[in-house]
């Protein structure tokens, strides 16, 4: 299974989560609690890789039972599968028709999930959405969007007034092997797009796994995964451009991996548990002008 993101793990910076305390002001009690885990998740959850990125949502996205959320680029749907227990509703938006069909099959029984096949960069996207949302989030999606200006404008229009936007992405230069088509050299570029889209307040952070969590992630996830990839190099499609989740190796080989689903989910559950033994997995620090080659977290309000 492939972890889309920064080769070798997440970028290291030095600071604490005090950088985002201001965004928590006014949040209700328990707004940042993780959704409860259930034993049945081992076989009911959609097939997924180590869900370390979801810790970003649990740490930095205010959650409440009254919230309606929009997720862009839902991948396997595991994030929504868990978050659905903490919010009123989630709409999963993906440009890949094949992935939306798979999400409907895997998650269609969850009543507060909705599914939409659409392009987040298409003009007037908000007109095809059912209402407006309290929050919008996307993990590692922005580098694969050809028109981030149009996307941010659409996301702002899809939010209720004072709604939250959370985007996380590895801001590395585009490359044919990676499939990335978008990056930003300076913060001023992102600031200009957000201002033009209609956001009134935002902050950009450099994000990293804390040293303890990063060591476990590197040794117990990245190292075994690199070994697996070398063993199956001839079968992989990493040399071609991939712009949609249903074109990825993980999606196309999901049937082959399903027989190991319970073991994989048990392994990931155990690993993420020990990664949290010393507290939150992630920490961040605000960035100024230089943002290229950093793992970024954007939090904005309309």
C-alpha positions as CSV (number, residue, x, y, z in Angstrom):
1,X,0.0,0.0,0.0
2,X,1.4,3.4,-0.9
3,X,1.7,6.4,1.4
4,X,1.4,9.4,-0.8
5,X,3.6,12.1,0.6
6,X,7.1,13.2,1.4
7,X,9.7,10.6,0.6
8,X,11.1,9.2,3.8
9,X,8.5,10.7,6.1
10,X,7.4,14.2,7.2
11,X,9.6,17.3,7.4
12,X,11.1,18.1,10.7
13,X,10.8,21.5,12.3
14,X,11.2,22.5,16.0
15,X,8.2,23.9,17.9
16,X,5.0,22.8,19.6
17,X,1.3,22.9,18.9
18,X,1.0,26.2,20.7
19,X,1.2,27.7,17.2
20,X,-2.4,26.8,16.6
21,X,-3.9,27.5,20.0
22,X,-5.6,30.7,18.6
23,X,-7.6,28.5,16.2
24,X,-9.1,26.6,19.1
25,X,-10.6,29.6,20.8
26,X,-14.3,29.3,21.1
27,X,-14.3,25.6,20.4
28,X,-16.6,23.4,22.5
29,X,-15.4,20.9,25.0
30,X,-14.0,17.8,23.5
31,X,-13.9,19.3,20.0
32,X,-10.5,17.7,19.3
33,X,-11.2,14.2,20.6
34,X,-10.5,11.3,18.2
35,X,-13.4,9.3,17.0
36,X,-13.9,6.1,19.0
37,X,-12.3,2.9,17.6
38,X,-14.3,-0.3,17.4
39,X,-13.2,-3.9,17.1
40,X,-15.3,-4.2,14.0
41,X,-13.2,-1.6,12.3
42,X,-10.7,-4.3,11.5
43,X,-13.1,-5.8,8.9
44,X,-15.7,-3.1,8.3
45,X,-13.3,-0.2,7.5
46,X,-12.2,0.3,3.9
47,X,-8.8,-1.0,3.1
48,X,-6.3,1.7,4.1
49,X,-2.7,2.5,4.7
50,X,-1.4,3.6,8.1
51,X,-3.8,6.4,9.0
52,X,-1.2,8.8,10.4
53,X,-2.4,11.7,8.3
54,X,-5.8,11.5,10.1
55,X,-4.0,12.6,13.3
56,X,-3.7,16.0,11.6
57,X,-7.5,16.2,11.4
58,X,-7.9,15.1,15.0
59,X,-5.4,17.7,16.3
60,X,-6.2,20.7,14.2
61,X,-9.7,20.6,12.8
62,X,-12.4,21.6,15.3
63,X,-15.0,18.8,15.4
64,X,-18.5,18.8,16.8
65,X,-21.7,16.7,16.4
66,X,-23.4,19.7,14.7
67,X,-20.8,20.1,11.9
68,X,-21.3,19.3,8.2
69,X,-18.0,18.6,6.4
70,X,-16.7,18.4,2.8
71,X,-13.7,16.2,2.1
72,X,-11.9,16.6,-1.2
73,X,-9.8,13.7,-2.4
74,X,-11.1,11.1,0.1
75,X,-8.9,8.3,-1.1
76,X,-10.0,5.0,0.4
77,X,-12.6,6.8,2.5
78,X,-11.0,5.8,5.8
79,X,-10.9,9.3,7.2
80,X,-14.6,9.8,6.5
81,X,-15.4,6.3,7.9
82,X,-14.0,7.4,11.3
83,X,-15.0,11.1,11.3
84,X,-18.6,10.2,10.6
85,X,-18.9,9.2,14.2
86,X,-18.1,12.7,15.4
87,X,-20.0,15.0,13.0
88,X,-23.4,15.5,11.6
89,X,-22.5,14.7,7.9
90,X,-19.7,14.4,5.5
91,X,-19.7,14.8,1.7
92,X,-16.9,13.0,-0.1
93,X,-15.9,14.7,-3.3
94,X,-13.6,13.0,-5.9
95,X,-12.9,13.6,-9.6
96,X,-12.5,9.9,-10.1
97,X,-15.7,8.2,-11.0
98,X,-14.2,4.8,-10.3
99,X,-13.3,5.8,-6.8
100,X,-16.7,7.3,-6.0
101,X,-18.3,4.0,-7.1
102,X,-15.9,2.1,-4.8
103,X,-16.7,4.5,-1.9
104,X,-20.4,4.0,-2.4
105,X,-19.9,0.2,-2.3
106,X,-17.7,0.3,0.8
107,X,-19.4,3.1,2.8
108,X,-22.9,3.4,1.4
109,X,-24.4,2.0,4.5
110,X,-23.2,4.9,6.7
111,X,-26.2,7.2,6.7
112,X,-24.5,10.6,7.2
113,X,-22.1,10.2,4.3
114,X,-22.8,11.5,0.8
115,X,-20.8,11.0,-2.4
116,X,-20.2,13.4,-5.3
117,X,-18.1,12.9,-8.4
118,X,-16.9,16.3,-9.4
119,X,-13.9,18.4,-10.2
120,X,-12.9,20.7,-7.3
121,X,-11.4,23.1,-9.9
122,X,-14.5,23.3,-12.1
123,X,-16.3,26.6,-12.3
124,X,-19.2,27.1,-10.0
125,X,-18.6,23.9,-8.1
126,X,-20.6,25.3,-5.1
127,X,-23.8,25.2,-7.3
128,X,-23.7,21.4,-7.5
129,X,-23.1,20.9,-3.7
130,X,-26.0,20.3,-1.4
131,X,-25.9,23.3,0.8
132,X,-22.8,24.9,2.5
133,X,-20.4,23.4,5.0
134,X,-19.0,24.2,8.4
135,X,-15.6,22.8,7.4
136,X,-13.7,21.6,4.4
137,X,-10.6,19.5,4.5
138,X,-8.2,17.8,2.1
139,X,-5.0,15.9,2.9
140,X,-2.2,15.7,0.3
141,X,-4.6,16.8,-2.5
142,X,-3.4,20.4,-3.5
143,X,-0.2,19.3,-5.4
144,X,-2.3,17.3,-7.8
145,X,-4.7,20.1,-8.8
146,X,-4.0,21.9,-12.0
147,X,-5.8,25.1,-11.0
148,X,-5.4,25.8,-7.2
149,X,-6.8,29.3,-7.7
150,X,-10.1,28.0,-8.9
151,X,-10.1,25.3,-6.3
152,X,-9.6,27.7,-3.4
153,X,-12.3,29.9,-4.8
154,X,-14.7,27.0,-4.9
155,X,-13.8,25.9,-1.4
156,X,-14.5,29.3,0.0
157,X,-17.8,29.5,-1.8
158,X,-18.8,26.1,-0.3
159,X,-18.2,27.2,3.3
160,X,-20.7,28.9,5.5
161,X,-19.6,32.2,6.9
162,X,-16.9,31.7,9.6
163,X,-16.4,28.1,8.3
164,X,-13.0,26.3,8.5
165,X,-10.7,25.2,5.7
166,X,-7.9,22.7,6.5
167,X,-5.4,21.6,3.8
168,X,-2.2,19.7,4.2
169,X,0.2,19.0,1.4
170,X,3.9,18.4,0.7
171,X,5.0,21.5,-1.1
172,X,7.6,20.0,-3.4
173,X,8.4,20.9,-7.0
174,X,6.3,19.1,-9.6
175,X,7.6,16.0,-11.2
176,X,6.5,13.5,-13.8
177,X,7.2,10.5,-11.5
178,X,5.4,12.0,-8.5
179,X,2.3,13.2,-10.5
180,X,2.5,16.6,-8.7
181,X,1.5,19.5,-10.9
182,X,1.3,22.4,-8.4
183,X,3.7,23.9,-5.8
184,X,4.4,27.3,-4.4
185,X,7.8,29.0,-4.0
186,X,6.7,31.7,-1.5
187,X,4.0,32.3,1.0
188,X,3.0,35.4,-0.8
189,X,1.7,33.2,-3.7
190,X,-0.6,31.3,-1.3
191,X,-1.7,34.5,0.6
192,X,-2.7,36.1,-2.7
193,X,-4.8,33.1,-3.7
194,X,-6.5,32.9,-0.3
195,X,-7.3,36.7,-0.3
196,X,-8.7,36.5,-3.8
197,X,-10.8,33.5,-2.9
198,X,-12.5,35.4,-0.1
199,X,-10.9,34.0,3.1
200,X,-10.6,36.6,5.8
201,X,-8.1,34.9,8.1
202,X,-5.5,32.2,7.7
203,X,-2.2,30.8,8.8
204,X,0.3,28.5,7.2
205,X,2.5,26.1,9.3
206,X,5.4,23.7,8.6
207,X,4.3,20.4,9.9
208,X,6.2,17.4,11.2
209,X,5.9,14.2,13.2
210,X,7.3,14.5,16.7
211,X,10.7,12.7,17.1
212,X,9.3,9.7,18.9
213,X,6.4,9.2,16.4
214,X,8.7,9.9,13.5
215,X,11.2,7.2,14.6
216,X,8.4,4.6,14.8
217,X,6.9,5.7,11.5
218,X,10.3,5.5,9.8
219,X,11.3,2.1,11.2
220,X,8.0,0.3,11.3
221,X,6.3,1.7,8.3
222,X,8.6,3.4,5.8
223,X,11.4,0.9,6.0
224,X,9.2,-2.2,5.5
225,X,7.2,-0.4,2.8
226,X,10.4,0.4,0.8
227,X,11.4,-3.3,1.1
228,X,8.0,-4.4,-0.2
229,X,8.2,-1.9,-3.1
230,X,11.6,-3.2,-4.1
231,X,10.3,-6.8,-4.1
232,X,7.3,-5.8,-6.3
233,X,9.0,-3.1,-8.4
234,X,8.2,-4.8,-11.7
235,X,4.5,-4.7,-10.9
236,X,4.2,-1.1,-9.9
237,X,3.2,1.9,-12.0
238,X,5.2,4.7,-10.2
239,X,6.9,5.8,-13.4
240,X,3.7,7.1,-14.9
241,X,1.8,10.2,-14.0
242,X,-1.0,9.7,-11.4
243,X,-3.6,12.4,-10.9
244,X,-6.5,10.5,-9.5
245,X,-6.8,7.9,-6.7
246,X,-8.4,5.3,-9.0
247,X,-5.1,5.4,-11.0
248,X,-2.9,4.6,-8.1
249,X,-1.2,1.2,-7.4
250,X,-3.1,0.8,-4.1
251,X,-6.5,1.2,-5.8
252,X,-5.8,-1.0,-8.7
253,X,-4.4,-3.8,-6.5
254,X,-7.0,-3.5,-3.7
255,X,-8.5,-6.9,-4.5
256,X,-5.1,-8.6,-4.1
257,X,-4.6,-6.8,-0.8
258,X,-8.1,-7.5,0.6
259,X,-7.0,-11.0,1.8
260,X,-4.6,-9.3,4.2
261,X,-7.1,-6.6,5.3
262,X,-7.6,-7.7,8.9
263,X,-3.9,-8.2,9.5
264,X,-3.0,-4.8,7.9
265,X,-5.6,-3.0,9.9
266,X,-4.6,-4.7,13.1
267,X,-0.9,-3.7,12.4
268,X,-1.8,-0.1,11.6
269,X,-4.0,0.1,14.7
270,X,-1.2,-1.1,16.9
271,X,1.4,1.1,15.4
272,X,-0.7,4.3,15.6
273,X,-1.5,3.5,19.2
274,X,2.1,3.3,20.2
275,X,3.0,6.4,18.2
276,X,0.6,8.3,20.4
277,X,2.0,7.0,23.7
278,X,3.9,10.2,24.2
279,X,1.1,12.6,23.1
280,X,0.0,14.0,19.8
281,X,1.8,12.7,16.8
282,X,2.3,16.0,15.0
283,X,3.7,19.4,15.9
284,X,3.9,22.6,13.8
285,X,5.4,26.1,13.5
286,X,4.2,29.1,11.5
287,X,6.2,29.8,8.3
288,X,7.0,33.1,6.8
289,X,8.1,33.6,3.2
290,X,10.0,30.5,2.3
291,X,7.6,27.5,2.0
292,X,9.1,25.4,-0.8
293,X,10.2,21.9,0.2
294,X,8.2,21.9,3.3
295,X,5.2,19.8,4.5
296,X,2.5,22.5,4.9
297,X,-0.6,22.9,7.0
298,X,-3.1,25.6,6.0
299,X,-5.9,26.6,8.3
300,X,-8.2,29.3,7.1
301,X,-11.6,30.8,7.9
302,X,-14.0,32.4,5.6
